[in-house]
Amino acid sequence: MNSILKELEKSQKYLDLIKSIENKKSPIDISGLTDVAEVALLTAINEHTKRPIIFITYNEVQAQKLIDDFKFFTDKVHFFPKKDIVTYDYVAESKDLPYERIEVLNKINKEQNIIIVTSIEAVKQKIISKKNLYKNMLSFKVGDKCNLEEIKQKLVNLGYQRFDLIDGRGEFSVRGDIIDISTNQTQGIRIELWGDEIDSIRRFNIISQRSTENLQKAEIFPAHEYILENNIEQVVENIQKTVYRRTCRKSWRRFRTNKKW
């Protein structure tokens, strides 16, 4: 990338482009470039300005192709996918997509020098707010006090499913005073309690179940963007109350309409 950047810096047009970006002039129109040339130019701009770039293309297939092109020049590129099928009474969503979306949103908030590639479909969809993302993040630190039952309930509210042994994303298990939480398809966080205190935090391999790194703290993000603020029982109760109130209002309107004064 450095060699390409050095060559571009010899071009007055490129230097003028960088100056326009730094002076926040917009819009800037660039045309006549091939896909690879676009990728090389945007990577150079990102490297030169140290500013985030979002590349929006016309569909997911093209976005994936551009990701492969970007990876030839930089490792700072990330793909923000669209959600899977979501209708009124049906949700079809893989375990990987919600994680990928949340991981990218976290990187956008924490890193400046990155490139995000996405599609028009993805940016048109509603995303979890920054406030809700970090409000619902779980933080663990060695020596902190915690309640095992509260942790289990919070994990369920954040979309994690409980299993006897985790083997993929979006899962957690509890064995005595040990809590295992998956962070991706192959790795997890193991939290060991001593009474109500966190005794140790370790990163471990889900397949071999062997610890790979000792940690002092860990952050667990929601498993998806649909977060329950309350437990299932409270959610059901709230829905029942809402339905009851609406039914009562409709009955009252019907009564007033039909009543003869």
N, C-alpha and C positions, 0 to 999 in steps of 0.2 A: 504494500500500500504506500509506503514512503516514496518509492520510485515513481509511482503514478502521481502522487501529490507534488513531487518536485517538478515533474513535467508540466503539470497543470499550472503551477505557480509561474511558469514562464509565459503563460498566456494572459494578455491584458484583459480579455473578455472574462476569464475566470476570476481575476483579481477584482474586476468591476462587479461581478456577481457577488463575491464575498462581501464587498463593501456595501452593496445594496441590502444584503441580508443583515449585516451588522447595524446598518442604519434603519432597519425595520421598514424598508420600502416594500410596498405590495400593491397589486400583484406583480409577480415576476414570471414572465412567460419564456419557457425554454422548449424548443421544438426541434424535430429532425433527428433525435437520438434513438438508437436501438435500445432494446431492453438492457443489454449488458452495459452499454455506455451510460444509460441512466443510473444504473446501480453503481457503477464506478464513480460517477460524478457525485451522487448523493453521499456515498461513503467518504469521499474526499471532503465534501462540505462538512459532514459530521466531524471528521477528524480535525479539520481546520478551525471550526467555530466552537467545538465542544458543546454543541447544542443538540437537544433531542430532535429527531426527525420522524414524522409519521407518513408512511407511503400508503395511500389508499388506491386500490386497484378495483377492477370491475367484478371479479368473482374470486371464490376461494381457491380454485385451481390455479389461477394466475398468481395469486398471493403466495401459494406454496412454491411455485416455480421461481418466483423472485427471491424467496427465502434462500433457496439453493444457490442462486446467483450471488446474493449478498455474502453468504458464508465463505465464498471464495476469497472475498476481500477483508472480511471482519468477523469477529466473534461477538460483536455487540448488538447483533440483530435478533429480534424476537417476533414471533407470529402471534397476532391477536385474532383468534378464530371467532366465527359466529356461533351463537347457541344452536343446539339441535332443535328439532321440531317441538314447538310448544303451542298447544291449542287449548280451548276452554276446558276440556275434560281429559286431556292426554298429554303426557310429557315423555318424549323419547330423547334421552340425553346420555352420552357416554360418561364414564367416570373421569376420563382424561380432560375433556373440553373445559369443564368448570375450573379445574385446577390451572389449566393453561391461561385462561382468562384472568383469574385472580392473581396468578404469579406475575403476569404482565402488568396488571394494574398496580401491583405493589412496586414493581421496578420503575414504572412511570413516576410514582410518587417519591421514590428514594434515589433514583439515578438520573443524571442529566445527559450524559454522553451516550445515548442509546438510539437505536433505529427500530421503529415499530412498523411492521408490514401487516396490513389488514385489508378487508374488502368493504365495499359499500354496504353489503348486507350486515356486516358486523357492527359498523359504526351507527347504523340506523336502529339497532336494538338497544333497549334500556340496559344500563349497567348499574351495578351496586355503587352507591355513593362512597366517596372517600371516608366520610364520617362513619357510616355503617360498617365499612370494611375494617377499620381500625378499632371501632368500638367493640366489635364482636371477635376480635383476635384474642387468643388465649396466650398469656405470657407465663412462663415457668422459670424459676431461678432457684438454684441450690440454696437451701436454708430457709426458703419461704414456707409459711404455713399454708395449708390447703385442706379442702374437704373433699374426700374421694367421691361421695355421692353427688356433690355439686359439679365436679369435673365431668362425671359420666353424663349428667343431664345437659351440661353445656355442650359437650361433644355431639350429643344427639340433636340438640337445637341447631348446631352448625352444620348438620347434614351428614355426620359420620354414622356408620352402621357398626354395631357391635358384633364381633365374632369371637370364637374361642381362640383362634390364631389368625392374625392378619396376613393377607397374601397379595394385597394390592391397594390402590388409592381409595381414600374415603372410608377407611376402616379403623377400628380400634378394638383392643381387647384388654380385659382386666383379669389378672391372676394374682389373687392375694393383694399385696401392696405394690404390685408392678403394673404400670399402665403402658401399653404399647400403642402408638399412634402413627399411622402411615403418613409420610410426607411426599412420597412419589411412588412409582411402581416398584422400586427395588429397595428403597430405604425408609426407615422409620425412626421415631424418637422413643426411647425407653426411659420412663420416669419411675424411679424407685422411692417409695415413701418409708419413713421411719415414724410410725404413729401418724401425726398430722403434719409432719415436716418433710420437705423434699430432700432426700438423702443424696441422690445422684441423678444425673441426666446424661444419657448416652445416645449417640447415633448408632444404629445397627442395620445390618443387611437382612432384609425380610426373608430372603431365600435360605440363607445359612443360619439365621438367627444370632449371628455373632456380632458383638459390639465392635465398632470401627473407630469411634472417637468419643472421648469424654468432653462434656460441655458444661459450662457454668450456667447457661440459660438457653431457652428455646422459645420460639414463637410458632404458634399453630394458627393458620388461617382457616376461614370457613371452607368446607368441602364444595360448596356451590354458592350461588348468589341468592338463593331463596332461603332466607334465615328466619327461623322461628324465634320470636322475642319471648314466648312463653312455652311451657311444655304442652304436649299433645292434648292432655285433658283440658287445660285452660283454653286452648284454641277451639276445641270442639264445643266447650261451654259458651264461648263468645259467639260462635256461629249460630248455636241454638237460640241464644238470646236475641241476636239480630233477626233471625227468621221469625221468631215469635212476635217481636215488635212490629215487623212489617206486616205480618198476618193480621195482627190486631188493628193496625191502621187501615188496612184494606177492608176489614169487616166493618169498621166504624163508618168508613165512607159509604159502603154499600147500604148500611142501615139508615144513614142520613138521607141517602138518595131515594130509598124506597119508602121511607116513613111518610105518612100522610099527616099534615099539620091541620 
